[in-house]
Amino acid sequence: MKKIKQYLIISSISLIVSLYLFEGYLTFSDHLSKDQILKEQLYEKQTGNKWDTRNKLEIYEELKKNNDKTTISIYPYISLRKNYSIFPLSSISNSETINCNENGYYSIYQSDRYGFNNPDNQWDKKEIEYLLVGDSYTHGACVNRPNDIASVLRNLSTKSVLNLGIGGNGPLIEYATLREYLNTKVKKVLWIYYEGNDLENIKNEIKNEIKNNILINYINDLNFTQNLKFKQNEINEFLKKTLIEIEIKILNDEINYNKKNKKIKYKILKFIRLNKTKKIIKKPLLNNSEENNSEEIDNIKKILTLSRDLVIKNNSKLYFVYLPEYIRYKKTYDNKNYNLVKNIVTELKIPFIDIHKEVFEKEQNPLKLFPFELYGHYNVDGYKKVAETIYKFTKD
């Protein structure tokens, strides 16, 4: 009995020591802050300019002094936090809109009449060559026009292009956007899918699209509409009064968290709590169960089927554009969802444009298409090559 107790004590001590050694490894190998410092150094070396170190709230308050029609890019998924009476699918219209900074400067654009990232006159064209739906990559994070995908397509085709992508969007929000804003002038619809989180957005606790009391109506009732194109004034007021406050609170929380995170006491507390180790353990349990994966696949199949039928009914042509994520090119990558998603798209007879295969795989160093070869969205060259490939596969 005494030997068993000794064995249990030694095993427990060994386990605890191992956990803290692993936590120490994760802490010291965390490259996020190191990467940011490196980005700033490379930006200054390459451009001779200083990295804009202001946070989004600071630049918002500064620009607001000279232009009262300044806003922060508001993402539709924020409406998932509560069951509001309206679910906006765009941001505030006709405003100087601050987006994000991964390249040393903040991307800022003038939103159109519906709050999307387009020159407003694109809505008045007799024929629209492309209409894009997607998340932040489609939105144009974190570059300015004319370097986003839609702008490059606009230049290549010399025709009109509508970009309805917004950061954080998942498949159901994108389908809802098509239902509200697709019109008969559109020739081609580009469904731009990002492998990093589009499936996750359907079930994530914060971005759980499928459970929203308004969004679910787009699946259950083919005649349902919020008539958002005729409610932009209402949307603007709603976003200004409700969601800007939420967004600013989030930004303030991030600022306070970053300040707190720099304090030695907080770092020690996080280490004692094994925060990083717990995160590593929880991730596969939350995201990789076969049951959850099956549910996600069923939902995206249903949403893509509805989208395909809607586009066909509109006499337009639908293309599915598959975008790869940064991590794919940093380590041995096993994305099981790739084949699942591709099989669904193929089964639905939707043309599949594989950006990994057609762009990144052909690069000697794919990381060059990301900001300073570090984690983030695509850089100017990355977006350009993606758009050129889309154009090659879709031009008449």
C-alpha positions as CSV (number, residue, x, y, z in Angstrom):
1,M,0.0,0.0,0.0
2,K,2.9,2.3,0.9
3,K,4.5,1.7,-2.5
4,I,1.3,2.5,-4.3
5,K,1.0,5.8,-2.5
6,Q,4.6,6.6,-3.4
7,Y,4.0,5.7,-7.0
8,L,0.8,7.9,-7.1
9,I,2.7,10.8,-5.5
10,I,5.7,10.5,-8.0
11,S,3.3,10.2,-10.9
12,S,1.3,13.2,-9.8
13,I,4.4,15.3,-9.4
14,S,5.7,14.1,-12.8
15,L,2.4,15.1,-14.4
16,I,2.4,18.5,-12.8
17,V,6.0,19.2,-13.8
18,S,5.3,18.0,-17.3
19,L,2.3,20.3,-17.7
20,Y,4.2,23.3,-16.5
21,L,7.1,22.5,-18.7
22,F,4.7,22.3,-21.6
23,E,3.0,25.6,-20.6
24,G,6.5,27.2,-20.4
25,Y,7.2,25.9,-23.9
26,L,3.9,27.4,-25.2
27,T,4.6,30.7,-23.5
28,F,8.1,31.2,-24.8
29,S,7.2,29.9,-28.3
30,D,4.2,32.3,-28.7
31,H,5.2,34.3,-31.8
32,L,2.3,36.7,-31.9
33,S,4.0,39.6,-30.2
34,K,7.3,38.7,-31.8
35,D,5.7,38.6,-35.2
36,Q,4.2,42.1,-34.7
37,I,7.5,43.5,-33.7
38,L,9.1,41.9,-36.8
39,K,6.3,43.3,-39.0
40,E,6.9,46.8,-37.7
41,Q,10.7,46.5,-38.3
42,L,10.2,45.1,-41.9
43,Y,7.7,47.7,-42.8
44,E,10.0,50.6,-41.7
45,K,12.9,49.0,-43.6
46,Q,10.9,48.5,-46.8
47,T,9.0,51.7,-46.9
48,G,10.9,54.2,-44.7
49,N,7.7,54.8,-42.8
50,K,6.7,54.1,-39.2
51,W,4.0,51.5,-38.6
52,D,0.7,53.0,-37.5
53,T,0.6,51.9,-33.9
54,R,-2.8,53.5,-33.1
55,N,-5.6,51.1,-32.2
56,K,-8.9,51.3,-34.2
57,L,-10.6,53.3,-31.6
58,E,-7.9,56.0,-31.6
59,I,-7.9,56.4,-35.3
60,Y,-11.7,56.5,-35.3
61,E,-11.8,59.3,-32.7
62,E,-9.1,61.2,-34.7
63,L,-10.8,61.0,-38.1
64,K,-14.2,61.8,-36.6
65,K,-12.9,65.3,-35.7
66,N,-12.6,66.2,-39.4
67,N,-15.4,64.0,-40.9
68,D,-18.5,63.2,-38.9
69,K,-19.4,60.6,-41.5
70,T,-16.6,58.4,-40.2
71,T,-17.3,54.9,-38.8
72,I,-15.8,51.6,-37.9
73,S,-16.4,48.6,-40.1
74,I,-19.3,46.9,-38.3
75,Y,-19.6,43.1,-38.9
76,P,-23.0,41.5,-39.3
77,Y,-22.1,38.7,-36.8
78,I,-22.2,41.2,-34.0
79,S,-26.0,41.0,-34.3
80,L,-25.8,37.4,-33.3
81,R,-25.2,38.4,-29.7
82,K,-28.9,39.3,-29.2
83,N,-32.2,38.7,-31.0
84,Y,-32.7,42.2,-32.4
85,S,-35.8,43.1,-34.5
86,I,-33.6,43.6,-37.6
87,F,-30.4,41.8,-38.8
88,P,-28.3,44.2,-40.9
89,L,-26.1,42.4,-43.4
90,S,-23.9,45.5,-44.1
91,S,-22.3,48.4,-42.4
92,I,-23.2,52.1,-42.3
93,S,-23.7,53.6,-45.7
94,N,-21.9,56.5,-47.5
95,S,-19.2,56.8,-44.7
96,E,-15.4,56.8,-44.4
97,T,-15.0,53.3,-43.0
98,I,-12.0,52.1,-40.9
99,N,-11.2,48.5,-41.4
100,C,-7.9,47.0,-40.2
101,N,-4.1,47.2,-40.2
102,E,-1.8,44.3,-41.1
103,N,0.5,46.1,-43.5
104,G,1.6,49.1,-41.5
105,Y,-1.4,51.3,-42.4
106,Y,-5.2,51.2,-41.7
107,S,-7.3,50.2,-44.7
108,I,-10.1,52.7,-45.1
109,Y,-12.8,52.9,-47.7
110,Q,-15.9,55.0,-48.6
111,S,-18.9,52.7,-48.1
112,D,-21.6,52.6,-50.8
113,R,-25.3,53.4,-50.5
114,Y,-25.9,50.0,-48.7
115,G,-22.8,50.0,-46.5
116,F,-20.6,47.7,-48.6
117,N,-17.0,48.3,-49.9
118,N,-17.8,49.5,-53.4
119,P,-17.7,52.7,-55.4
120,D,-21.3,53.7,-55.2
121,N,-21.8,54.0,-58.9
122,Q,-21.4,50.2,-59.4
123,W,-25.1,49.8,-58.4
124,D,-26.2,51.9,-61.3
125,K,-24.6,49.9,-64.1
126,K,-26.9,48.2,-66.6
127,E,-25.1,44.9,-66.2
128,I,-23.0,43.6,-63.2
129,E,-20.3,41.2,-64.3
130,Y,-19.5,39.8,-60.8
131,L,-21.2,39.9,-57.4
132,L,-19.0,38.6,-54.5
133,V,-20.1,37.2,-51.2
134,G,-17.7,36.1,-48.5
135,D,-15.9,37.1,-45.3
136,S,-12.9,39.4,-44.5
137,Y,-10.9,38.2,-47.5
138,T,-13.7,39.2,-49.8
139,H,-14.2,42.4,-47.8
140,G,-10.7,43.4,-48.6
141,A,-8.9,43.1,-45.3
142,C,-6.4,44.8,-44.8
143,V,-5.7,46.6,-48.1
144,N,-7.2,49.7,-49.8
145,R,-8.8,49.9,-53.2
146,P,-7.8,49.1,-55.9
147,N,-6.0,46.2,-54.3
148,D,-8.9,44.1,-52.9
149,I,-10.2,41.2,-55.0
150,A,-13.3,43.0,-56.3
151,S,-11.3,46.0,-57.4
152,V,-8.7,43.9,-59.3
153,L,-11.6,42.1,-61.0
154,R,-13.1,45.5,-61.9
155,N,-9.9,46.5,-63.5
156,L,-9.3,43.2,-65.3
157,S,-12.8,42.9,-66.7
158,T,-13.4,46.7,-67.2
159,K,-16.9,45.9,-66.1
160,S,-18.9,46.4,-62.9
161,V,-18.3,44.4,-59.8
162,L,-20.2,44.4,-56.5
163,N,-18.5,43.3,-53.4
164,L,-20.9,42.2,-50.7
165,G,-18.3,40.5,-48.5
166,I,-17.8,41.6,-44.9
167,G,-15.4,40.3,-42.2
168,G,-16.7,37.5,-40.0
169,N,-19.4,36.4,-42.4
170,G,-20.3,32.7,-42.5
171,P,-22.3,30.7,-45.0
172,L,-25.8,31.6,-43.7
173,I,-25.1,35.3,-43.6
174,E,-23.7,35.1,-47.1
175,Y,-26.8,33.3,-48.3
176,A,-29.0,35.9,-46.6
177,T,-27.0,38.6,-48.3
178,L,-27.7,37.1,-51.7
179,R,-31.4,36.9,-50.9
180,E,-31.5,40.6,-50.0
181,Y,-29.2,42.1,-52.6
182,L,-29.0,39.9,-55.7
183,N,-30.7,41.3,-58.7
184,T,-31.3,40.3,-62.3
185,K,-28.5,42.5,-63.6
186,V,-25.9,40.1,-62.1
187,K,-24.1,37.7,-64.5
188,K,-21.8,35.8,-62.2
189,V,-21.9,35.2,-58.4
190,L,-18.6,34.4,-56.7
191,W,-19.1,32.5,-53.4
192,I,-15.7,33.0,-51.8
193,Y,-15.0,30.4,-49.1
194,Y,-12.2,30.7,-46.5
195,E,-11.1,27.3,-45.1
196,G,-9.9,28.8,-41.8
197,N,-13.3,29.4,-40.2
198,D,-16.3,29.3,-42.6
199,L,-17.7,26.0,-41.2
200,E,-16.9,27.1,-37.7
201,N,-19.0,30.3,-38.1
202,I,-22.2,28.1,-38.4
203,K,-21.8,26.6,-34.9
204,N,-19.4,28.9,-32.9
205,E,-21.0,30.0,-29.7
206,I,-20.4,33.7,-30.6
207,K,-21.1,33.5,-34.3
208,N,-23.8,30.8,-34.3
209,E,-25.6,31.8,-37.4
210,I,-27.9,28.8,-37.6
211,K,-29.6,29.6,-34.3
212,N,-30.4,33.2,-35.0
213,N,-34.2,33.8,-35.0
214,I,-34.0,36.0,-38.2
215,L,-31.3,34.2,-40.2
216,I,-33.0,30.8,-39.8
217,N,-36.0,32.3,-41.7
218,Y,-33.9,32.5,-44.9
219,I,-33.6,28.7,-44.7
220,N,-37.2,27.8,-43.6
221,D,-39.1,30.3,-45.8
222,L,-38.0,30.9,-49.4
223,N,-40.2,34.0,-49.6
224,F,-38.8,35.6,-46.4
225,T,-37.1,39.0,-46.7
226,Q,-36.2,41.9,-44.4
227,N,-36.4,44.3,-47.4
228,L,-33.0,45.7,-46.3
229,K,-32.4,47.6,-49.6
230,F,-35.3,49.9,-48.6
231,K,-34.3,50.2,-44.9
232,Q,-30.8,51.7,-45.1
233,N,-31.7,54.8,-43.0
234,E,-33.2,52.5,-40.4
235,I,-30.1,50.3,-40.6
236,N,-27.8,53.3,-40.2
237,E,-29.6,54.5,-37.1
238,F,-29.7,51.0,-35.6
239,L,-26.0,50.5,-36.2
240,K,-25.0,53.9,-34.9
241,K,-27.1,53.6,-31.7
242,T,-26.7,49.9,-30.9
243,L,-23.7,48.2,-32.6
244,I,-21.2,51.0,-32.7
245,E,-21.5,51.0,-28.9
246,I,-20.9,47.3,-28.8
247,E,-18.0,47.6,-31.2
248,I,-16.4,50.4,-29.2
249,K,-16.9,48.4,-26.0
250,I,-15.1,45.5,-27.6
251,L,-12.3,47.7,-28.7
252,N,-12.0,49.2,-25.2
253,D,-12.0,45.7,-23.8
254,E,-9.2,44.6,-26.2
255,I,-7.1,47.7,-25.2
256,N,-7.6,47.1,-21.5
257,Y,-6.8,43.4,-22.0
258,N,-3.6,44.2,-23.9
259,K,-2.5,46.6,-21.1
260,K,-3.4,44.0,-18.5
261,N,-1.7,41.3,-20.4
262,K,1.6,43.1,-20.4
263,K,1.7,43.2,-16.6
264,I,4.0,40.7,-15.0
265,K,1.5,39.7,-12.3
266,Y,-1.1,38.8,-15.0
267,K,1.4,36.8,-17.0
268,I,2.4,34.8,-13.9
269,L,-1.3,34.2,-13.1
270,K,-1.9,32.9,-16.6
271,F,1.1,30.6,-16.3
272,I,-0.1,29.2,-13.0
273,R,-3.6,28.6,-14.5
274,L,-2.0,26.7,-17.5
275,N,-4.1,28.9,-19.8
276,K,-2.2,28.0,-23.0
277,T,-2.2,24.3,-22.2
278,K,-5.9,24.3,-21.5
279,K,-6.6,26.0,-24.8
280,I,-4.6,23.3,-26.7
281,I,-6.5,20.6,-24.9
282,K,-10.0,22.1,-25.4
283,K,-9.6,23.0,-29.1
284,P,-9.9,19.4,-30.5
285,L,-12.6,18.6,-28.1
286,L,-14.7,21.5,-29.2
287,N,-14.0,21.6,-32.9
288,N,-13.1,18.1,-34.2
289,S,-15.8,15.7,-33.0
290,E,-17.4,13.7,-35.8
291,E,-20.9,14.7,-34.7
292,N,-20.1,18.4,-34.9
293,N,-18.4,18.0,-38.2
294,S,-21.3,16.1,-39.6
295,E,-23.7,18.8,-38.5
296,E,-21.6,21.6,-40.1
297,I,-21.3,19.7,-43.4
298,D,-25.1,19.1,-43.5
299,N,-25.8,22.8,-42.9
300,I,-23.4,24.1,-45.5
301,K,-24.8,21.6,-48.0
302,K,-28.3,22.9,-47.3
303,I,-27.1,26.5,-47.6
304,L,-25.1,26.0,-50.8
305,T,-28.0,24.1,-52.4
306,L,-30.4,27.0,-51.6
307,S,-27.8,29.5,-53.0
308,R,-27.3,27.5,-56.2
309,D,-31.0,27.4,-56.8
310,L,-31.4,31.1,-56.1
311,V,-28.6,32.0,-58.5
312,I,-30.0,29.7,-61.2
313,K,-33.4,31.2,-60.8
314,N,-31.8,34.7,-61.2
315,N,-30.3,33.5,-64.6
316,S,-26.8,34.0,-63.2
317,K,-23.9,31.6,-62.8
318,L,-22.5,30.6,-59.5
319,Y,-18.7,29.9,-58.8
320,F,-17.2,28.5,-55.6
321,V,-13.8,30.0,-54.8
322,Y,-11.8,28.1,-52.2
323,L,-9.2,30.2,-50.2
324,P,-6.4,28.6,-48.2
325,E,-5.3,29.8,-44.8
326,Y,-1.8,30.8,-43.6
327,I,-1.2,27.9,-41.3
328,R,-1.4,25.5,-44.3
329,Y,2.0,26.7,-45.4
330,K,3.7,26.8,-42.0
331,K,3.4,23.2,-40.9
332,T,2.2,19.8,-42.0
333,Y,-1.4,20.4,-42.8
334,D,-4.3,18.0,-42.7
335,N,-7.5,19.8,-43.5
336,K,-10.1,17.0,-43.6
337,N,-12.8,19.5,-44.4
338,Y,-11.2,20.4,-47.8
339,N,-12.4,17.1,-49.4
340,L,-15.7,17.2,-47.7
341,V,-16.5,20.7,-48.9
342,K,-15.1,20.0,-52.4
343,N,-17.3,16.9,-52.7
344,I,-20.4,18.9,-51.8
345,V,-19.6,21.6,-54.3
346,T,-18.9,19.0,-57.0
347,E,-22.0,17.1,-56.2
348,L,-24.0,20.3,-56.6
349,K,-22.3,20.9,-60.0
350,I,-20.9,24.3,-58.9
351,P,-17.6,25.2,-60.6
352,F,-14.8,24.9,-58.0
353,I,-11.9,27.3,-58.2
354,D,-9.1,25.9,-56.0
355,I,-6.9,28.9,-55.1
356,H,-4.5,26.7,-53.1
357,K,-3.8,24.6,-56.2
358,E,-4.0,27.4,-58.8
359,V,-2.0,30.1,-56.9
360,F,-0.3,29.2,-53.6
361,E,1.0,25.7,-54.6
362,K,2.7,27.2,-57.7
363,E,4.6,29.7,-55.5
364,Q,8.2,28.8,-54.5
365,N,7.4,30.5,-51.2
366,P,3.6,30.8,-50.7
367,L,4.2,32.8,-47.5
368,K,5.2,35.8,-49.7
369,L,1.5,36.3,-50.4
370,F,0.9,37.1,-46.7
371,P,2.0,40.4,-44.9
372,F,5.8,40.2,-44.4
373,E,5.4,36.3,-44.7
374,L,3.7,36.3,-41.3
375,Y,0.2,35.5,-40.1
376,G,-2.6,37.6,-41.5
377,H,-4.8,38.0,-44.5
378,Y,-3.3,38.1,-48.0
379,N,-1.1,41.0,-48.9
380,V,-1.6,43.2,-52.1
381,D,0.2,40.6,-54.3
382,G,-1.8,37.8,-52.7
383,Y,-5.1,39.4,-53.4
384,K,-4.0,40.3,-57.0
385,K,-3.0,36.7,-57.8
386,V,-6.3,35.4,-56.4
387,A,-8.3,37.8,-58.5
388,E,-6.3,37.1,-61.6
389,T,-7.0,33.4,-61.2
390,I,-10.7,33.9,-60.6
391,Y,-10.8,36.1,-63.8
392,K,-9.0,33.4,-65.8
393,F,-11.5,30.7,-64.8
394,T,-14.7,32.9,-65.2
395,K,-14.1,35.3,-68.1
396,D,-16.4,34.8,-71.1
